[in-house]
Amino acid sequence: MTNTISEPQQESPNATQTPAQPPSQTQTAYFAGGCFWGLEQYFRNVDGVTTTTVGYAQSNTENPTYEQVCSGTTDAAETVRVEFDPDRVTLRTLSLLFLEVIDPFSVDRQGNDSGRQYRTGMFFTDDVQKSVFIAAIEQLIDREPRRPAVLIEPLHNFYPAEEHHQDYLEKNPGGYCHIDIAKIHNVRNRQKYVDRIWDLTLEQFAVTQHAATERPFVNEYDETFDPGIYVDIVSGQPLFLSTDKFNSGCGWPAFSKPISADLVTEHDDDRVPGRPRIEIRTADTQIHLGHVFDDGPAELGGHRYCMNSASLRFVPLARMAEEGYGDYIPLLQK
């Protein structure tokens, strides 16, 4: 069987000057995540990805056609070859973004597509890649204790697909895509935070990413009333002031308002039958914070922003300046 793995690109010599930091060499990774049209567009939007190519990996037939792959006779997997600048995006970041955009527990199916060619996998070309992929899967299992269907195996071969499949959604903007279009458009912003998100504690991850609710009265900031500022646990964006915090008796930190209304977004939440609520997320990272209710003190505006401690980090007044929040100190003195 012919192996068609691309060789690393060579750096161009510079005859006139020697840069202080030589440019990094492009690296290549291979991801199978169902129909390759949407997955390619997703990776194309990642900052640091330089080239994407859709094709067929792990095939038992040389240079298979799309029709042959769909017939199931080649055992090939629709795969995206991703070339990237490791100084701008790491393999770990790419791996986490990949696990977030697919269903990692589905066997031979993604979206409406089913069949062996739609199996998921991260195909490594050396032991370093293998260790990164395994670490990402282990973190996934920690957060969702089920057996993933994502294969981690050496890349045996990769054959580029036919030209009309390359950049398919660029050529056909209304074409079929099993990946959430919103995630494709948002991936560059998500990229900025995904490593920090996956390094959260299990409780913080469950609350911020899956809208779980921490236990009342025993969470970190329920009874904290010291002067300071509450920031997004992921980005560090200031969200609430201690001067707007009040003891609501609900068991979670309660605030009368955010520092600015445009820092948060509101979403309908009807997960509890018969109890519709308004969910609050951050405008930037879109992590779940909690809910807002209209039973707050009238003299404070009547709102109760009931937040999870796990979504916040408290910065005491004494540390605000050294941590870069000095501009907010005058707000605490009004």
C-alpha positions in Angstrom: 0.0 0.0 0.0 1.4 3.4 -0.9 1.8 5.8 1.9 1.0 9.4 0.9 1.6 11.2 4.1 2.9 14.7 3.4 6.4 15.6 4.3 6.9 18.6 6.6 7.3 21.9 4.7 10.9 23.2 4.6 11.7 26.7 5.7 13.0 29.1 3.1 16.6 30.3 3.7 17.0 34.0 4.3 20.2 35.3 2.7 20.0 38.8 4.0 19.3 38.6 7.7 18.9 36.1 10.5 15.7 36.5 12.5 16.0 36.5 16.3 13.3 33.8 16.4 13.3 31.5 13.4 9.8 30.8 12.0 8.2 27.7 13.2 7.8 24.8 10.8 4.2 24.0 9.8 2.9 20.8 11.5 0.2 18.4 10.2 -2.6 16.6 12.0 -5.4 14.3 10.8 -8.9 14.4 12.1 -11.9 12.2 11.1 -15.2 13.6 12.3 -18.0 12.5 10.0 -18.7 14.3 6.7 -15.5 16.2 5.9 -17.2 19.2 4.4 -18.2 20.9 7.7 -15.2 19.7 9.7 -12.9 21.3 7.1 -14.7 24.6 7.3 -14.6 24.5 11.1 -10.8 24.0 11.0 -10.4 26.6 8.3 -11.7 29.2 10.7 -9.1 28.4 13.4 -6.4 31.0 13.8 -3.1 29.4 13.0 -4.4 26.8 10.6 -2.7 27.4 7.3 -4.1 24.8 5.0 -6.8 22.2 5.1 -7.4 19.2 2.7 -10.2 16.7 2.8 -9.6 13.2 1.9 -9.7 9.5 2.8 -7.5 8.0 5.5 -6.9 4.3 6.6 -8.0 3.0 3.2 -7.3 -0.5 2.0 -7.5 0.7 -1.6 -5.1 3.1 -3.2 -6.5 6.5 -4.3 -10.1 5.5 -3.6 -12.9 7.5 -5.2 -15.8 9.1 -3.2 -18.1 6.4 -4.6 -15.8 3.6 -3.5 -15.5 5.1 0.0 -19.3 5.4 0.3 -19.7 1.8 -0.9 -17.9 0.6 2.3 -15.4 -1.5 0.4 -12.3 0.6 1.2 -12.7 0.9 5.0 -11.5 4.6 4.5 -12.6 7.3 6.9 -13.5 10.8 5.7 -10.7 12.9 7.1 -9.4 16.4 7.2 -5.7 17.0 7.0 -4.9 20.2 9.0 -1.6 22.0 8.5 -1.0 24.6 11.3 1.5 26.9 12.8 2.3 25.6 16.3 3.3 29.1 17.4 -0.3 30.3 16.8 -2.3 27.2 17.7 -1.2 24.0 19.5 -2.1 20.4 18.7 -3.8 20.2 22.1 -6.0 23.2 21.2 -7.0 21.6 17.9 -7.7 18.3 19.6 -10.0 19.9 22.2 -11.8 22.0 19.5 -12.3 18.8 17.5 -13.8 16.9 20.5 -16.2 19.8 21.2 -17.6 19.9 17.7 -18.3 16.2 17.1 -20.3 13.7 19.0 -17.3 11.7 20.4 -19.5 8.9 21.7 -21.3 8.1 18.5 -20.2 4.9 16.6 -20.0 5.2 12.9 -22.4 8.1 12.8 -22.2 11.9 12.9 -25.4 14.0 12.3 -27.5 12.4 9.6 -24.6 10.4 8.2 -24.0 6.8 9.1 -21.5 4.2 8.0 -18.0 3.1 8.6 -16.6 6.0 6.6 -18.1 8.4 9.1 -16.2 7.0 12.1 -14.3 9.5 14.3 -10.6 9.4 14.9 -7.4 11.3 15.5 -4.7 9.6 13.5 -1.1 10.3 14.8 2.1 10.3 12.8 4.5 10.2 15.8 4.6 9.4 19.5 4.3 13.1 20.5 1.0 13.4 18.6 -0.2 10.1 20.1 0.4 11.4 23.7 -1.5 14.7 23.0 -4.5 12.8 21.5 -4.6 10.4 24.4 -4.4 13.2 27.0 -7.3 15.0 25.3 -9.4 11.8 25.4 -8.6 11.2 29.0 -9.8 14.7 29.9 -13.0 14.0 27.9 -13.6 10.8 30.0 -13.0 12.8 33.2 -15.7 15.2 32.2 -18.1 12.6 30.7 -17.4 9.2 32.1 -18.4 7.2 29.1 -16.4 5.3 26.6 -15.6 7.5 23.6 -15.8 6.2 20.1 -13.0 8.4 18.8 -10.2 6.2 17.5 -6.6 7.0 18.3 -4.4 5.1 15.9 -1.4 5.6 13.6 -2.1 7.2 10.2 -1.6 4.5 7.6 -2.3 6.6 4.6 -4.2 9.7 3.4 -5.5 10.3 -0.1 -6.8 13.8 -1.0 -10.5 13.7 -2.1 -11.7 14.9 -5.5 -11.3 18.6 -6.2 -15.0 19.4 -5.9 -15.0 18.2 -2.3 -12.2 20.6 -1.4 -13.4 23.8 0.4 -16.9 22.5 -0.3 -18.8 25.0 1.9 -16.8 27.9 0.5 -18.0 26.9 -2.9 -21.5 25.9 -1.7 -22.4 28.1 1.3 -25.8 26.5 1.6 -24.5 23.0 1.4 -25.1 20.2 3.9 -23.2 20.4 7.1 -23.7 18.2 10.2 -21.7 20.6 12.3 -23.4 23.5 14.1 -22.9 26.6 11.9 -22.8 28.8 14.9 -19.8 26.8 16.2 -18.0 27.2 12.8 -18.5 31.0 13.0 -17.5 31.1 16.7 -14.5 28.8 16.7 -11.9 31.5 16.6 -13.3 33.1 19.8 -13.7 29.7 21.4 -10.1 28.9 20.5 -8.9 31.7 22.8 -10.4 30.0 25.9 -10.7 26.3 25.1 -7.5 25.2 26.9 -8.4 27.2 30.0 -12.0 25.8 29.9 -10.7 22.2 29.8 -8.3 22.9 32.7 -11.2 23.9 35.0 -12.1 21.7 37.9 -14.8 19.1 37.1 -17.4 21.1 38.9 -16.4 24.4 37.2 -16.5 22.6 33.8 -20.0 21.1 34.5 -21.4 24.4 35.6 -19.9 26.7 32.9 -20.2 24.3 30.0 -23.2 22.2 30.8 -25.3 24.6 32.8 -25.1 22.5 35.9 -25.9 24.0 39.3 -23.6 23.8 42.3 -24.9 23.0 45.7 -26.5 25.9 47.6 -25.0 27.3 50.8 -21.8 25.3 50.5 -20.3 27.0 47.4 -17.3 29.3 47.6 -18.8 32.8 47.5 -22.3 32.5 49.0 -21.2 34.2 52.2 -18.4 36.4 50.8 -19.1 40.1 51.3 -15.6 41.5 51.3 -14.9 44.5 49.0 -13.7 43.4 45.6 -14.7 42.3 42.1 -16.0 39.1 40.6 -14.6 38.1 37.3 -15.3 35.4 34.6 -13.5 32.2 35.8 -12.3 31.6 32.2 -11.4 35.0 30.7 -11.0 37.2 33.8 -13.5 39.7 32.4 -15.0 41.8 35.3 -18.6 41.0 35.8 -19.9 42.0 39.2 -19.0 44.4 42.0 -19.1 43.5 45.7 -21.1 46.7 46.3 -23.9 45.1 44.2 -23.9 41.8 46.1 -26.6 41.2 48.7 -27.6 38.3 51.0 -30.7 36.9 49.3 -30.8 33.7 51.4 -31.0 31.6 48.3 -27.7 29.8 48.9 -25.8 31.3 45.9 -24.1 34.6 45.3 -26.7 37.2 44.4 -26.2 40.6 42.7 -28.5 43.4 41.8 -26.9 44.0 38.5 -23.7 43.3 36.4 -21.1 46.0 36.0 -22.5 46.6 32.6 -25.6 45.1 30.9 -23.6 44.2 27.7 -21.3 41.9 29.7 -24.0 39.2 29.9 -26.6 37.7 27.6 -30.0 36.3 28.4 -31.4 33.0 27.2 -34.8 31.2 27.8 -34.4 28.1 30.0 -37.3 25.7 30.1 -35.4 22.7 31.3 -37.4 22.5 34.5 -41.0 21.6 33.6 -43.4 24.3 34.7 -40.6 26.7 35.8 -39.4 28.8 32.9 -36.3 30.8 33.8 -33.9 33.3 32.2 -30.4 31.9 32.0 -27.4 34.3 32.2 -24.3 33.7 30.2 -21.2 35.9 29.6 -21.3 37.8 26.3 -17.6 36.9 25.5 -16.9 33.3 26.7 -20.6 32.3 26.8 -20.1 30.3 30.0 -23.1 29.6 32.1 -23.3 31.9 35.1 -26.8 31.3 36.6 -30.2 32.9 36.3 -31.9 36.2 36.8 -35.1 36.7 38.8 -37.4 39.6 39.4 -37.6 39.1 43.2 -34.6 41.2 44.2 -34.7 44.2 46.6 -36.8 47.0 45.1 -34.4 49.6 46.3 -31.7 47.9 44.3 -33.7 47.7 41.1 -35.7 44.5 41.8 -33.4 42.0 40.1 -31.6 39.0 41.6 -28.7 37.7 39.5 -28.3 34.3 41.1 -24.9 33.2 40.1 -22.8 30.0 40.6 -19.6 30.5 42.5 -18.0 28.0 40.2 -18.3 30.4 37.2 -16.6 33.3 39.1 -13.3 34.3 40.6 -13.3 36.9 43.4 -10.5 39.4 43.4 -10.3 41.2 46.8 -9.9 45.0 46.7 -6.3 44.7 48.1 -5.2 42.7 45.0 -7.2 44.5 42.3 -4.5 46.9 41.2 -1.8 44.3 41.0 -4.0 41.9 39.1 -4.9 44.6 36.5 -8.3 45.7 37.8 -7.2 49.1 39.2 -9.6 51.0 37.0 -12.5 49.4 38.7 -11.5 50.5 42.2 -13.3 53.9 42.0 -16.6 52.0 41.3 -16.4 50.3 44.7 -16.0 53.7 46.4 -19.2 55.3 45.0 
